[in-house]
Amino acid sequence: MTTASGLDDATAPGLVDARQSLGPAILDDLFPEGAAFRRSIETFVVLLALASLIAAIGLYQDSVASIIGAMVVAPLGGAIMAFAGALVTGRTRWVAITFLQVALGALMTVAIGYLVSVLLPDPLALTPSLEARTAPNLLDLGVALAAGAAGAYVAARRTGNDALPGVAIAVSLVPPLATVGICLELGRLPEAGGALLLFLTNFSAITVVASIVFALAHAAPSRAQLRQRRQLQVGFVIAVVALVAFAVPLAWNSIDELQTTIRATQGAPVVRAWIGGRDLKVVEWAIEGDHVSLDLRGPDAPPAVAPLAAGLAKAMGAPVTVEVTYTHVEQAAASSSP
């Protein structure tokens, strides 16, 4: 249907309901030119620098509030949306520009994390917030896929509700990059590698799923634009291959975590039976491969460790080495009357 002004109803301003299914996508806003582009770059640099600083300090403090603040401020997700949009619409120049923007933004975030770690005292151990980003698994990949779909949907539908997908995307991008910088300064190279793997996997996942959403929104070049379609196909294949390659170690981590959880479930009754009626509290226990560590505290001394090792080996079906740490706690009680 055509309006009196000659515009099709599907594209007339104010006539597109964002609650409807995906329709023709208008992605031009992702690719500003001239003065608008310069302003967007300035905004990107300033906000990403501030978000990186907030994230690095929040990770050091193990402050959820600070990390969430960094998620809200960070603009890195928008740059990745533009990269995916450029791939889908065959904008070769913008593919290079947006990829460079993401790469340089990532390096800046790592550098700020490194600098924050230089200025602050070295911690005895990584905070839980840092640890959580050094061993990614398939659940993290699932978050990235959902975040990419949300961000692309908003960009395609132009709903104006940019905050929620921005937060979802930033949680998978800026904190891991800040973790890379912190761990590099602390000399923890394996942990830095794990955080970098998380970022690269999430970047690939967001790119792939955003490209799919944009294509479903009919943003891809038409069949007549053969050159752009070939560029789209090549770029999409590269992103998918990268995603699969990065997902393999995540799957391995997930399998390892699942095996650890199963072993912990099998071993818990054995530990409880070994403690028996003694007044002992299990402060912490962990399983890493064939090594089991158990931290106990209380007024009663634990029994011999050999029966525990034998019981755990039988329950888990594999040889184990058990290490028990015990802290004696004195208890005293008194009563009085006037």
VENMO-V98080 format. One record per backbone hydrogen bond with DSSP energy under -1.0 kcal/mol. NH is the residue of the N-H (numbers start at 0). CO is the residue of the C=O. Records with the same first field share a line. If there is no record, write none. Layout:
BEGIN
NH=CO ; CO
END
This chain:
BEGIN
2=6
5=2
8=0
10=7
11=7
14=11
19=16
24=216
29=26
30=27
35=32
37=33
38=34
39=35
40=36
41=37
42=38
43=39
44=40
45=41
46=42
47=43
48=44
49=45
50=46
51=47
52=48
53=49
54=50
55=51
56=52
57=53
58=54
59=55
60=56
62=57
66=62
67=63
68=64
69=65
70=66
71=67
72=68
73=69
78=74
79=75
80=76
81=77
82=78
83=79
84=80
85=81
86=82
87=83
88=84
90=85
91=89
94=90
95=91
96=92
97=93
98=94
99=95
100=96
101=97
102=98
103=99
104=100
105=101
106=102
107=103
108=104
109=105
110=106
111=107
112=108
113=109
114=110
115=111
116=112
117=113
118=114
119=115
130=126
131=127
132=129
133=130
140=136
141=137
142=138
143=139
144=140
145=141
146=142
147=143
148=144
149=145
150=146
151=147
152=148
153=149
154=150
155=151
156=152
157=153
161=159
165=161
166=162
167=163
168=164
169=165
170=166
171=168
172=169
173=169
176=172
177=173
178=174
179=175
180=176
181=177
182=178
183=179
184=180
185=181
187=182
188=186
191=187
192=188
193=189
194=190
195=191
196=192
197=193
198=194
199=195
200=196
201=197
202=198
203=199
204=200
205=201
206=202
207=203
208=204
209=205
210=206
211=207
212=208
213=209
214=210
215=211
216=212
217=214
218=213
220=87
224=221
225=223
228=224
229=225
230=226
231=227
232=228
233=229
234=230
235=231
236=232
237=233
238=234
239=235
240=236
241=237
242=238
243=239
244=240
245=241
246=242
247=243
250=246
251=247
252=248
253=249
254=250
255=251
256=252
257=253
258=254
259=255
260=256
261=257
262=258
263=259
264=260
265=261
266=262
267=263
270=266
271=267
272=268
273=269
274=270
275=271
277=274
279=277
280=296
282=294
283=294
285=292
287=290
290=287
291=320
292=285
293=322
294=283
295=324
296=280
297=326
299=278
308=304
309=305
310=306
311=307
312=308
313=309
314=310
315=311
316=312
317=312
320=289
322=291
324=293
326=295
328=297
END
